[in-house]
Amino acid sequence: MKDGDLPGIRSIFGWGVDNRKLAKNPADAIKLKAEKKIRTRSKGFIDEEANAIFVACVGYLRKPKEDARTAAAKKWGPLIAAYTGCRIAEALQLRKADIREEAGHRIFDFNPAAGSIKSGAYRLVPMHQHLIDLGFLRFVEASDDGPLFAKGSYKRVLDFVRTVVTDERVQPNHGWRHRLKTIARNLGLDHRVVDAIQGHAPRTAGEDYGDVTVTAMARVIAAIPRITTD
């Protein structure tokens, strides 16, 4: 018996109980042992994978007849996620107006007004200098108002990254979130600030006191080592 079968069986026997055909529901006594998930590698990209993705993104050339904003999604989506630990979907729904300056720092405004944000709350995340050096701000300046990337480009970005990292044990569009946490722990960075950057809720009531400012986030972002493209 599979987990998915039990609710239906329980419902059928429940009808029998409700209609006085049975004294009790025999399915209530059934307890299924949860299958233990086996993990054979890290959830995040390792250095070699991150480097390979960066090389592929930085060097990506728009295909004939490919929408320019789809090509831009393949180039910039993973790079944004690499240095913010955001969900790829959050990166791909950024609008031109969401790239601005706050407290003297260039920031991403991951905002539910642009699309789905899992936490339901906006967050301002400073931009890593490597993205600026790679020309992201020039790309934004040259873009039309509104969304920077094509709607529905999530699957295309996933498929593109999967051509670079073929190991199916790591998720192409989620490996960056795990990687950022690992890097932050290795560097001893403030986990509360890292959680705020990634949109994770405070772990305790005490951690929820006070604000995590753009200035505090900027120090953490600046500490993240550049991914090489050599």
Biotite code that builds the C-alpha atoms (Angstrom):
import biotite.structure as struc

atoms = struc.array([
    struc.Atom([0.000, 0.000, 0.000], chain_id="A", res_id=1, res_name="MET", atom_name="CA", element="C"),
    struc.Atom([1.209, 3.493, -0.834], chain_id="A", res_id=2, res_name="LYS", atom_name="CA", element="C"),
    struc.Atom([0.659, 6.706, 1.137], chain_id="A", res_id=3, res_name="ASP", atom_name="CA", element="C"),
    struc.Atom([-1.611, 7.999, -1.613], chain_id="A", res_id=4, res_name="GLY", atom_name="CA", element="C"),
    struc.Atom([-3.943, 5.008, -1.311], chain_id="A", res_id=5, res_name="ASP", atom_name="CA", element="C"),
    struc.Atom([-4.737, 5.367, 2.374], chain_id="A", res_id=6, res_name="LEU", atom_name="CA", element="C"),
    struc.Atom([-6.973, 8.484, 2.292], chain_id="A", res_id=7, res_name="PRO", atom_name="CA", element="C"),
    struc.Atom([-9.270, 6.873, -0.261], chain_id="A", res_id=8, res_name="GLY", atom_name="CA", element="C"),
    struc.Atom([-9.492, 3.609, 1.703], chain_id="A", res_id=9, res_name="ILE", atom_name="CA", element="C"),
    struc.Atom([-10.104, 5.505, 4.931], chain_id="A", res_id=10, res_name="ARG", atom_name="CA", element="C"),
    struc.Atom([-12.835, 7.529, 3.228], chain_id="A", res_id=11, res_name="SER", atom_name="CA", element="C"),
    struc.Atom([-14.641, 4.402, 1.974], chain_id="A", res_id=12, res_name="ILE", atom_name="CA", element="C"),
    struc.Atom([-14.612, 2.762, 5.398], chain_id="A", res_id=13, res_name="PHE", atom_name="CA", element="C"),
    struc.Atom([-15.625, 6.089, 6.896], chain_id="A", res_id=14, res_name="GLY", atom_name="CA", element="C"),
    struc.Atom([-18.761, 6.031, 4.760], chain_id="A", res_id=15, res_name="TRP", atom_name="CA", element="C"),
    struc.Atom([-19.525, 2.572, 6.180], chain_id="A", res_id=16, res_name="GLY", atom_name="CA", element="C"),
    struc.Atom([-19.184, 3.895, 9.730], chain_id="A", res_id=17, res_name="VAL", atom_name="CA", element="C"),
    struc.Atom([-21.360, 6.937, 9.007], chain_id="A", res_id=18, res_name="ASP", atom_name="CA", element="C"),
    struc.Atom([-24.047, 4.729, 7.521], chain_id="A", res_id=19, res_name="ASN", atom_name="CA", element="C"),
    struc.Atom([-23.867, 2.171, 10.345], chain_id="A", res_id=20, res_name="ARG", atom_name="CA", element="C"),
    struc.Atom([-22.461, -0.561, 8.152], chain_id="A", res_id=21, res_name="LYS", atom_name="CA", element="C"),
    struc.Atom([-19.325, -0.790, 10.303], chain_id="A", res_id=22, res_name="LEU", atom_name="CA", element="C"),
    struc.Atom([-18.730, -0.241, 13.993], chain_id="A", res_id=23, res_name="ALA", atom_name="CA", element="C"),
    struc.Atom([-15.387, 1.446, 13.419], chain_id="A", res_id=24, res_name="LYS", atom_name="CA", element="C"),
    struc.Atom([-13.069, 2.417, 10.607], chain_id="A", res_id=25, res_name="ASN", atom_name="CA", element="C"),
    struc.Atom([-10.435, -0.348, 10.251], chain_id="A", res_id=26, res_name="PRO", atom_name="CA", element="C"),
    struc.Atom([-8.221, 1.976, 8.206], chain_id="A", res_id=27, res_name="ALA", atom_name="CA", element="C"),
    struc.Atom([-7.621, 4.094, 11.308], chain_id="A", res_id=28, res_name="ASP", atom_name="CA", element="C"),
    struc.Atom([-5.362, 1.354, 12.624], chain_id="A", res_id=29, res_name="ALA", atom_name="CA", element="C"),
    struc.Atom([-3.158, 1.394, 9.541], chain_id="A", res_id=30, res_name="ILE", atom_name="CA", element="C"),
    struc.Atom([0.136, 3.180, 10.063], chain_id="A", res_id=31, res_name="LYS", atom_name="CA", element="C"),
    struc.Atom([2.470, 3.523, 7.133], chain_id="A", res_id=32, res_name="LEU", atom_name="CA", element="C"),
    struc.Atom([6.157, 3.905, 7.780], chain_id="A", res_id=33, res_name="LYS", atom_name="CA", element="C"),
    struc.Atom([7.518, 6.937, 6.031], chain_id="A", res_id=34, res_name="ALA", atom_name="CA", element="C"),
    struc.Atom([10.193, 6.171, 3.492], chain_id="A", res_id=35, res_name="GLU", atom_name="CA", element="C"),
    struc.Atom([13.558, 7.597, 4.458], chain_id="A", res_id=36, res_name="LYS", atom_name="CA", element="C"),
    struc.Atom([14.932, 9.926, 1.819], chain_id="A", res_id=37, res_name="LYS", atom_name="CA", element="C"),
    struc.Atom([18.427, 9.007, 0.748], chain_id="A", res_id=38, res_name="ILE", atom_name="CA", element="C"),
    struc.Atom([20.874, 11.818, -0.031], chain_id="A", res_id=39, res_name="ARG", atom_name="CA", element="C"),
    struc.Atom([24.097, 11.010, -1.813], chain_id="A", res_id=40, res_name="THR", atom_name="CA", element="C"),
    struc.Atom([25.454, 14.522, -2.380], chain_id="A", res_id=41, res_name="ARG", atom_name="CA", element="C"),
    struc.Atom([25.072, 18.110, -1.219], chain_id="A", res_id=42, res_name="SER", atom_name="CA", element="C"),
    struc.Atom([21.918, 20.003, -2.143], chain_id="A", res_id=43, res_name="LYS", atom_name="CA", element="C"),
    struc.Atom([23.885, 23.000, -3.356], chain_id="A", res_id=44, res_name="GLY", atom_name="CA", element="C"),
    struc.Atom([26.191, 23.455, -6.301], chain_id="A", res_id=45, res_name="PHE", atom_name="CA", element="C"),
    struc.Atom([29.816, 22.639, -5.636], chain_id="A", res_id=46, res_name="ILE", atom_name="CA", element="C"),
    struc.Atom([32.522, 25.046, -6.820], chain_id="A", res_id=47, res_name="ASP", atom_name="CA", element="C"),
    struc.Atom([33.145, 23.259, -10.113], chain_id="A", res_id=48, res_name="GLU", atom_name="CA", element="C"),
    struc.Atom([29.434, 23.292, -10.965], chain_id="A", res_id=49, res_name="GLU", atom_name="CA", element="C"),
    struc.Atom([29.029, 26.944, -9.995], chain_id="A", res_id=50, res_name="ALA", atom_name="CA", element="C"),
    struc.Atom([32.021, 27.903, -12.134], chain_id="A", res_id=51, res_name="ASN", atom_name="CA", element="C"),
    struc.Atom([30.677, 25.945, -15.116], chain_id="A", res_id=52, res_name="ALA", atom_name="CA", element="C"),
    struc.Atom([27.267, 27.584, -14.868], chain_id="A", res_id=53, res_name="ILE", atom_name="CA", element="C"),
    struc.Atom([28.856, 31.023, -14.639], chain_id="A", res_id=54, res_name="PHE", atom_name="CA", element="C"),
    struc.Atom([30.962, 30.422, -17.722], chain_id="A", res_id=55, res_name="VAL", atom_name="CA", element="C"),
    struc.Atom([27.872, 29.238, -19.626], chain_id="A", res_id=56, res_name="ALA", atom_name="CA", element="C"),
    struc.Atom([25.765, 32.202, -18.491], chain_id="A", res_id=57, res_name="CYS", atom_name="CA", element="C"),
    struc.Atom([28.357, 34.912, -19.091], chain_id="A", res_id=58, res_name="VAL", atom_name="CA", element="C"),
    struc.Atom([29.105, 33.518, -22.536], chain_id="A", res_id=59, res_name="GLY", atom_name="CA", element="C"),
    struc.Atom([25.515, 32.820, -23.528], chain_id="A", res_id=60, res_name="TYR", atom_name="CA", element="C"),
    struc.Atom([24.605, 34.000, -27.022], chain_id="A", res_id=61, res_name="LEU", atom_name="CA", element="C"),
    struc.Atom([21.040, 34.599, -28.064], chain_id="A", res_id=62, res_name="ARG", atom_name="CA", element="C"),
    struc.Atom([19.778, 31.924, -30.430], chain_id="A", res_id=63, res_name="LYS", atom_name="CA", element="C"),
    struc.Atom([18.201, 32.821, -33.802], chain_id="A", res_id=64, res_name="PRO", atom_name="CA", element="C"),
    struc.Atom([14.588, 33.914, -33.292], chain_id="A", res_id=65, res_name="LYS", atom_name="CA", element="C"),
    struc.Atom([14.944, 33.605, -29.507], chain_id="A", res_id=66, res_name="GLU", atom_name="CA", element="C"),
    struc.Atom([13.150, 36.299, -27.536], chain_id="A", res_id=67, res_name="ASP", atom_name="CA", element="C"),
    struc.Atom([15.737, 38.776, -26.225], chain_id="A", res_id=68, res_name="ALA", atom_name="CA", element="C"),
    struc.Atom([14.235, 38.667, -22.738], chain_id="A", res_id=69, res_name="ARG", atom_name="CA", element="C"),
    struc.Atom([14.373, 34.859, -22.707], chain_id="A", res_id=70, res_name="THR", atom_name="CA", element="C"),
    struc.Atom([18.061, 34.994, -23.602], chain_id="A", res_id=71, res_name="ALA", atom_name="CA", element="C"),
    struc.Atom([18.552, 37.583, -20.851], chain_id="A", res_id=72, res_name="ALA", atom_name="CA", element="C"),
    struc.Atom([16.837, 35.269, -18.354], chain_id="A", res_id=73, res_name="ALA", atom_name="CA", element="C"),
    struc.Atom([19.278, 32.481, -19.171], chain_id="A", res_id=74, res_name="LYS", atom_name="CA", element="C"),
    struc.Atom([22.226, 34.806, -18.794], chain_id="A", res_id=75, res_name="LYS", atom_name="CA", element="C"),
    struc.Atom([21.268, 36.782, -15.694], chain_id="A", res_id=76, res_name="TRP", atom_name="CA", element="C"),
    struc.Atom([18.801, 34.628, -13.751], chain_id="A", res_id=77, res_name="GLY", atom_name="CA", element="C"),
    struc.Atom([21.364, 32.137, -12.383], chain_id="A", res_id=78, res_name="PRO", atom_name="CA", element="C"),
    struc.Atom([23.926, 34.888, -11.771], chain_id="A", res_id=79, res_name="LEU", atom_name="CA", element="C"),
    struc.Atom([21.471, 36.875, -9.642], chain_id="A", res_id=80, res_name="ILE", atom_name="CA", element="C"),
    struc.Atom([20.532, 33.748, -7.695], chain_id="A", res_id=81, res_name="ALA", atom_name="CA", element="C"),
    struc.Atom([24.198, 32.916, -7.126], chain_id="A", res_id=82, res_name="ALA", atom_name="CA", element="C"),
    struc.Atom([24.866, 36.161, -5.268], chain_id="A", res_id=83, res_name="TYR", atom_name="CA", element="C"),
    struc.Atom([21.533, 36.622, -3.484], chain_id="A", res_id=84, res_name="THR", atom_name="CA", element="C"),
    struc.Atom([20.399, 33.057, -2.774], chain_id="A", res_id=85, res_name="GLY", atom_name="CA", element="C"),
    struc.Atom([16.988, 34.033, -4.110], chain_id="A", res_id=86, res_name="CYS", atom_name="CA", element="C"),
    struc.Atom([14.577, 31.675, -5.797], chain_id="A", res_id=87, res_name="ARG", atom_name="CA", element="C"),
    struc.Atom([15.049, 31.744, -9.565], chain_id="A", res_id=88, res_name="ILE", atom_name="CA", element="C"),
    struc.Atom([11.386, 32.682, -9.995], chain_id="A", res_id=89, res_name="ALA", atom_name="CA", element="C"),
    struc.Atom([11.991, 35.772, -7.837], chain_id="A", res_id=90, res_name="GLU", atom_name="CA", element="C"),
    struc.Atom([14.923, 36.802, -10.019], chain_id="A", res_id=91, res_name="ALA", atom_name="CA", element="C"),
    struc.Atom([12.996, 36.271, -13.246], chain_id="A", res_id=92, res_name="LEU", atom_name="CA", element="C"),
    struc.Atom([10.070, 38.480, -12.215], chain_id="A", res_id=93, res_name="GLN", atom_name="CA", element="C"),
    struc.Atom([12.258, 41.499, -11.480], chain_id="A", res_id=94, res_name="LEU", atom_name="CA", element="C"),
    struc.Atom([11.217, 44.725, -13.177], chain_id="A", res_id=95, res_name="ARG", atom_name="CA", element="C"),
    struc.Atom([13.423, 47.588, -14.255], chain_id="A", res_id=96, res_name="LYS", atom_name="CA", element="C"),
    struc.Atom([12.048, 49.672, -11.380], chain_id="A", res_id=97, res_name="ALA", atom_name="CA", element="C"),
    struc.Atom([13.098, 46.949, -8.906], chain_id="A", res_id=98, res_name="ASP", atom_name="CA", element="C"),
    struc.Atom([16.772, 47.709, -9.540], chain_id="A", res_id=99, res_name="ILE", atom_name="CA", element="C"),
    struc.Atom([17.552, 50.906, -7.676], chain_id="A", res_id=100, res_name="ARG", atom_name="CA", element="C"),
    struc.Atom([19.658, 52.516, -4.971], chain_id="A", res_id=101, res_name="GLU", atom_name="CA", element="C"),
    struc.Atom([18.993, 52.294, -1.254], chain_id="A", res_id=102, res_name="GLU", atom_name="CA", element="C"),
    struc.Atom([21.238, 53.478, 1.609], chain_id="A", res_id=103, res_name="ALA", atom_name="CA", element="C"),
    struc.Atom([24.051, 54.064, -0.874], chain_id="A", res_id=104, res_name="GLY", atom_name="CA", element="C"),
    struc.Atom([23.891, 50.559, -2.329], chain_id="A", res_id=105, res_name="HIS", atom_name="CA", element="C"),
    struc.Atom([22.519, 49.181, -5.571], chain_id="A", res_id=106, res_name="ARG", atom_name="CA", element="C"),
    struc.Atom([19.778, 46.764, -4.592], chain_id="A", res_id=107, res_name="ILE", atom_name="CA", element="C"),
    struc.Atom([17.284, 44.223, -5.866], chain_id="A", res_id=108, res_name="PHE", atom_name="CA", element="C"),
    struc.Atom([13.747, 44.858, -4.652], chain_id="A", res_id=109, res_name="ASP", atom_name="CA", element="C"),
    struc.Atom([12.194, 41.388, -4.547], chain_id="A", res_id=110, res_name="PHE", atom_name="CA", element="C"),
    struc.Atom([8.612, 42.545, -4.314], chain_id="A", res_id=111, res_name="ASN", atom_name="CA", element="C"),
    struc.Atom([5.256, 40.693, -4.319], chain_id="A", res_id=112, res_name="PRO", atom_name="CA", element="C"),
    struc.Atom([3.922, 43.480, -6.538], chain_id="A", res_id=113, res_name="ALA", atom_name="CA", element="C"),
    struc.Atom([6.018, 41.930, -9.326], chain_id="A", res_id=114, res_name="ALA", atom_name="CA", element="C"),
    struc.Atom([4.890, 38.347, -8.736], chain_id="A", res_id=115, res_name="GLY", atom_name="CA", element="C"),
    struc.Atom([4.846, 35.538, -6.204], chain_id="A", res_id=116, res_name="SER", atom_name="CA", element="C"),
    struc.Atom([7.109, 35.846, -3.160], chain_id="A", res_id=117, res_name="ILE", atom_name="CA", element="C"),
    struc.Atom([6.847, 32.801, -0.903], chain_id="A", res_id=118, res_name="LYS", atom_name="CA", element="C"),
    struc.Atom([7.000, 34.824, 2.316], chain_id="A", res_id=119, res_name="SER", atom_name="CA", element="C"),
    struc.Atom([4.542, 37.392, 0.967], chain_id="A", res_id=120, res_name="GLY", atom_name="CA", element="C"),
    struc.Atom([6.876, 40.189, 2.045], chain_id="A", res_id=121, res_name="ALA", atom_name="CA", element="C"),
    struc.Atom([9.223, 42.344, -0.011], chain_id="A", res_id=122, res_name="TYR", atom_name="CA", element="C"),
    struc.Atom([12.921, 42.394, 0.710], chain_id="A", res_id=123, res_name="ARG", atom_name="CA", element="C"),
    struc.Atom([15.750, 44.636, -0.428], chain_id="A", res_id=124, res_name="LEU", atom_name="CA", element="C"),
    struc.Atom([18.979, 42.807, -1.211], chain_id="A", res_id=125, res_name="VAL", atom_name="CA", element="C"),
    struc.Atom([22.239, 44.578, -2.127], chain_id="A", res_id=126, res_name="PRO", atom_name="CA", element="C"),
    struc.Atom([23.874, 43.748, -5.434], chain_id="A", res_id=127, res_name="MET", atom_name="CA", element="C"),
    struc.Atom([27.227, 41.978, -5.488], chain_id="A", res_id=128, res_name="HIS", atom_name="CA", element="C"),
    struc.Atom([29.967, 43.975, -7.188], chain_id="A", res_id=129, res_name="GLN", atom_name="CA", element="C"),
    struc.Atom([30.697, 41.074, -9.525], chain_id="A", res_id=130, res_name="HIS", atom_name="CA", element="C"),
    struc.Atom([27.262, 41.464, -11.137], chain_id="A", res_id=131, res_name="LEU", atom_name="CA", element="C"),
    struc.Atom([27.943, 45.158, -11.678], chain_id="A", res_id=132, res_name="ILE", atom_name="CA", element="C"),
    struc.Atom([31.340, 44.385, -13.201], chain_id="A", res_id=133, res_name="ASP", atom_name="CA", element="C"),
    struc.Atom([29.726, 41.854, -15.543], chain_id="A", res_id=134, res_name="LEU", atom_name="CA", element="C"),
    struc.Atom([27.458, 44.603, -16.891], chain_id="A", res_id=135, res_name="GLY", atom_name="CA", element="C"),
    struc.Atom([24.152, 43.949, -15.171], chain_id="A", res_id=136, res_name="PHE", atom_name="CA", element="C"),
    struc.Atom([23.406, 47.616, -14.574], chain_id="A", res_id=137, res_name="LEU", atom_name="CA", element="C"),
    struc.Atom([24.139, 48.393, -18.228], chain_id="A", res_id=138, res_name="ARG", atom_name="CA", element="C"),
    struc.Atom([21.689, 45.653, -19.185], chain_id="A", res_id=139, res_name="PHE", atom_name="CA", element="C"),
    struc.Atom([19.031, 47.161, -16.895], chain_id="A", res_id=140, res_name="VAL", atom_name="CA", element="C"),
    struc.Atom([19.605, 50.674, -18.232], chain_id="A", res_id=141, res_name="GLU", atom_name="CA", element="C"),
    struc.Atom([19.190, 49.469, -21.818], chain_id="A", res_id=142, res_name="ALA", atom_name="CA", element="C"),
    struc.Atom([16.006, 47.523, -20.993], chain_id="A", res_id=143, res_name="SER", atom_name="CA", element="C"),
    struc.Atom([12.481, 48.814, -21.505], chain_id="A", res_id=144, res_name="ASP", atom_name="CA", element="C"),
    struc.Atom([10.325, 49.640, -18.495], chain_id="A", res_id=145, res_name="ASP", atom_name="CA", element="C"),
    struc.Atom([8.527, 46.682, -16.948], chain_id="A", res_id=146, res_name="GLY", atom_name="CA", element="C"),
    struc.Atom([9.756, 43.089, -16.558], chain_id="A", res_id=147, res_name="PRO", atom_name="CA", element="C"),
    struc.Atom([13.414, 42.522, -17.386], chain_id="A", res_id=148, res_name="LEU", atom_name="CA", element="C"),
    struc.Atom([12.876, 38.909, -18.415], chain_id="A", res_id=149, res_name="PHE", atom_name="CA", element="C"),
    struc.Atom([10.343, 36.979, -20.484], chain_id="A", res_id=150, res_name="ALA", atom_name="CA", element="C"),
    struc.Atom([7.292, 35.622, -18.724], chain_id="A", res_id=151, res_name="LYS", atom_name="CA", element="C"),
    struc.Atom([7.418, 31.854, -18.510], chain_id="A", res_id=152, res_name="GLY", atom_name="CA", element="C"),
    struc.Atom([11.216, 31.657, -18.770], chain_id="A", res_id=153, res_name="SER", atom_name="CA", element="C"),
    struc.Atom([11.614, 29.607, -15.564], chain_id="A", res_id=154, res_name="TYR", atom_name="CA", element="C"),
    struc.Atom([11.528, 26.233, -17.358], chain_id="A", res_id=155, res_name="LYS", atom_name="CA", element="C"),
    struc.Atom([13.841, 27.492, -20.092], chain_id="A", res_id=156, res_name="ARG", atom_name="CA", element="C"),
    struc.Atom([16.400, 28.579, -17.512], chain_id="A", res_id=157, res_name="VAL", atom_name="CA", element="C"),
    struc.Atom([16.080, 25.237, -15.738], chain_id="A", res_id=158, res_name="LEU", atom_name="CA", element="C"),
    struc.Atom([16.635, 23.335, -18.980], chain_id="A", res_id=159, res_name="ASP", atom_name="CA", element="C"),
    struc.Atom([19.623, 25.534, -19.862], chain_id="A", res_id=160, res_name="PHE", atom_name="CA", element="C"),
    struc.Atom([21.331, 24.990, -16.504], chain_id="A", res_id=161, res_name="VAL", atom_name="CA", element="C"),
    struc.Atom([20.623, 21.262, -16.724], chain_id="A", res_id=162, res_name="ARG", atom_name="CA", element="C"),
    struc.Atom([22.713, 21.104, -19.904], chain_id="A", res_id=163, res_name="THR", atom_name="CA", element="C"),
    struc.Atom([25.626, 22.385, -17.828], chain_id="A", res_id=164, res_name="VAL", atom_name="CA", element="C"),
    struc.Atom([25.061, 20.460, -14.587], chain_id="A", res_id=165, res_name="VAL", atom_name="CA", element="C"),
    struc.Atom([23.566, 17.107, -15.517], chain_id="A", res_id=166, res_name="THR", atom_name="CA", element="C"),
    struc.Atom([23.615, 15.585, -12.022], chain_id="A", res_id=167, res_name="ASP", atom_name="CA", element="C"),
    struc.Atom([19.911, 15.116, -11.266], chain_id="A", res_id=168, res_name="GLU", atom_name="CA", element="C"),
    struc.Atom([20.573, 14.971, -7.526], chain_id="A", res_id=169, res_name="ARG", atom_name="CA", element="C"),
    struc.Atom([20.877, 18.762, -7.459], chain_id="A", res_id=170, res_name="VAL", atom_name="CA", element="C"),
    struc.Atom([18.050, 21.064, -8.502], chain_id="A", res_id=171, res_name="GLN", atom_name="CA", element="C"),
    struc.Atom([19.155, 23.411, -11.298], chain_id="A", res_id=172, res_name="PRO", atom_name="CA", element="C"),
    struc.Atom([17.120, 26.350, -10.059], chain_id="A", res_id=173, res_name="ASN", atom_name="CA", element="C"),
    struc.Atom([17.425, 25.772, -6.303], chain_id="A", res_id=174, res_name="HIS", atom_name="CA", element="C"),
    struc.Atom([21.031, 24.721, -5.836], chain_id="A", res_id=175, res_name="GLY", atom_name="CA", element="C"),
    struc.Atom([22.084, 28.357, -5.412], chain_id="A", res_id=176, res_name="TRP", atom_name="CA", element="C"),
    struc.Atom([20.000, 28.797, -2.235], chain_id="A", res_id=177, res_name="ARG", atom_name="CA", element="C"),
    struc.Atom([21.734, 25.882, -0.557], chain_id="A", res_id=178, res_name="HIS", atom_name="CA", element="C"),
    struc.Atom([25.139, 26.991, -1.825], chain_id="A", res_id=179, res_name="ARG", atom_name="CA", element="C"),
    struc.Atom([24.803, 30.490, -0.366], chain_id="A", res_id=180, res_name="LEU", atom_name="CA", element="C"),
    struc.Atom([23.942, 29.076, 3.053], chain_id="A", res_id=181, res_name="LYS", atom_name="CA", element="C"),
    struc.Atom([26.983, 26.798, 2.924], chain_id="A", res_id=182, res_name="THR", atom_name="CA", element="C"),
    struc.Atom([29.312, 29.647, 1.958], chain_id="A", res_id=183, res_name="ILE", atom_name="CA", element="C"),
    struc.Atom([27.893, 31.850, 4.712], chain_id="A", res_id=184, res_name="ALA", atom_name="CA", element="C"),
    struc.Atom([28.461, 29.152, 7.336], chain_id="A", res_id=185, res_name="ARG", atom_name="CA", element="C"),
    struc.Atom([32.015, 28.547, 6.125], chain_id="A", res_id=186, res_name="ASN", atom_name="CA", element="C"),
    struc.Atom([32.737, 32.262, 6.465], chain_id="A", res_id=187, res_name="LEU", atom_name="CA", element="C"),
    struc.Atom([31.011, 32.576, 9.843], chain_id="A", res_id=188, res_name="GLY", atom_name="CA", element="C"),
    struc.Atom([28.584, 35.210, 8.558], chain_id="A", res_id=189, res_name="LEU", atom_name="CA", element="C"),
    struc.Atom([25.636, 36.360, 10.668], chain_id="A", res_id=190, res_name="ASP", atom_name="CA", element="C"),
    struc.Atom([22.954, 33.748, 9.982], chain_id="A", res_id=191, res_name="HIS", atom_name="CA", element="C"),
    struc.Atom([20.133, 36.189, 10.814], chain_id="A", res_id=192, res_name="ARG", atom_name="CA", element="C"),
    struc.Atom([21.348, 38.534, 8.085], chain_id="A", res_id=193, res_name="VAL", atom_name="CA", element="C"),
    struc.Atom([21.739, 35.654, 5.634], chain_id="A", res_id=194, res_name="VAL", atom_name="CA", element="C"),
    struc.Atom([18.192, 34.491, 6.412], chain_id="A", res_id=195, res_name="ASP", atom_name="CA", element="C"),
    struc.Atom([16.894, 37.998, 5.725], chain_id="A", res_id=196, res_name="ALA", atom_name="CA", element="C"),
    struc.Atom([18.747, 38.119, 2.407], chain_id="A", res_id=197, res_name="ILE", atom_name="CA", element="C"),
    struc.Atom([17.121, 34.850, 1.354], chain_id="A", res_id=198, res_name="GLN", atom_name="CA", element="C"),
    struc.Atom([13.678, 35.598, 2.733], chain_id="A", res_id=199, res_name="GLY", atom_name="CA", element="C"),
    struc.Atom([13.778, 33.012, 5.523], chain_id="A", res_id=200, res_name="HIS", atom_name="CA", element="C"),
    struc.Atom([11.822, 33.787, 8.687], chain_id="A", res_id=201, res_name="ALA", atom_name="CA", element="C"),
    struc.Atom([13.599, 34.477, 12.010], chain_id="A", res_id=202, res_name="PRO", atom_name="CA", element="C"),
    struc.Atom([14.088, 31.280, 13.995], chain_id="A", res_id=203, res_name="ARG", atom_name="CA", element="C"),
    struc.Atom([13.156, 32.734, 17.385], chain_id="A", res_id=204, res_name="THR", atom_name="CA", element="C"),
    struc.Atom([11.121, 35.609, 18.770], chain_id="A", res_id=205, res_name="ALA", atom_name="CA", element="C"),
    struc.Atom([14.364, 37.210, 19.896], chain_id="A", res_id=206, res_name="GLY", atom_name="CA", element="C"),
    struc.Atom([15.792, 37.170, 16.380], chain_id="A", res_id=207, res_name="GLU", atom_name="CA", element="C"),
    struc.Atom([12.677, 38.980, 15.177], chain_id="A", res_id=208, res_name="ASP", atom_name="CA", element="C"),
    struc.Atom([13.603, 42.039, 17.250], chain_id="A", res_id=209, res_name="TYR", atom_name="CA", element="C"),
    struc.Atom([15.305, 44.860, 15.407], chain_id="A", res_id=210, res_name="GLY", atom_name="CA", element="C"),
    struc.Atom([15.773, 45.292, 11.659], chain_id="A", res_id=211, res_name="ASP", atom_name="CA", element="C"),
    struc.Atom([18.210, 43.696, 9.280], chain_id="A", res_id=212, res_name="VAL", atom_name="CA", element="C"),
    struc.Atom([19.291, 46.742, 7.298], chain_id="A", res_id=213, res_name="THR", atom_name="CA", element="C"),
    struc.Atom([20.577, 47.064, 3.767], chain_id="A", res_id=214, res_name="VAL", atom_name="CA", element="C"),
    struc.Atom([23.897, 48.145, 5.284], chain_id="A", res_id=215, res_name="THR", atom_name="CA", element="C"),
    struc.Atom([24.165, 44.896, 7.270], chain_id="A", res_id=216, res_name="ALA", atom_name="CA", element="C"),
    struc.Atom([23.204, 42.871, 4.202], chain_id="A", res_id=217, res_name="MET", atom_name="CA", element="C"),
    struc.Atom([25.746, 44.693, 2.050], chain_id="A", res_id=218, res_name="ALA", atom_name="CA", element="C"),
    struc.Atom([28.587, 43.583, 4.337], chain_id="A", res_id=219, res_name="ARG", atom_name="CA", element="C"),
    struc.Atom([27.483, 39.965, 4.000], chain_id="A", res_id=220, res_name="VAL", atom_name="CA", element="C"),
    struc.Atom([27.024, 40.181, 0.211], chain_id="A", res_id=221, res_name="ILE", atom_name="CA", element="C"),
    struc.Atom([30.465, 41.762, -0.183], chain_id="A", res_id=222, res_name="ALA", atom_name="CA", element="C"),
    struc.Atom([32.021, 38.883, 1.777], chain_id="A", res_id=223, res_name="ALA", atom_name="CA", element="C"),
    struc.Atom([30.766, 36.269, -0.711], chain_id="A", res_id=224, res_name="ILE", atom_name="CA", element="C"),
    struc.Atom([33.722, 35.229, -2.895], chain_id="A", res_id=225, res_name="PRO", atom_name="CA", element="C"),
    struc.Atom([33.502, 35.854, -6.612], chain_id="A", res_id=226, res_name="ARG", atom_name="CA", element="C"),
    struc.Atom([32.725, 32.848, -8.742], chain_id="A", res_id=227, res_name="ILE", atom_name="CA", element="C"),
    struc.Atom([35.473, 32.438, -11.298], chain_id="A", res_id=228, res_name="THR", atom_name="CA", element="C"),
    struc.Atom([34.776, 32.428, -15.015], chain_id="A", res_id=229, res_name="THR", atom_name="CA", element="C"),
    struc.Atom([38.312, 31.581, -16.179], chain_id="A", res_id=230, res_name="ASP", atom_name="CA", element="C"),
])
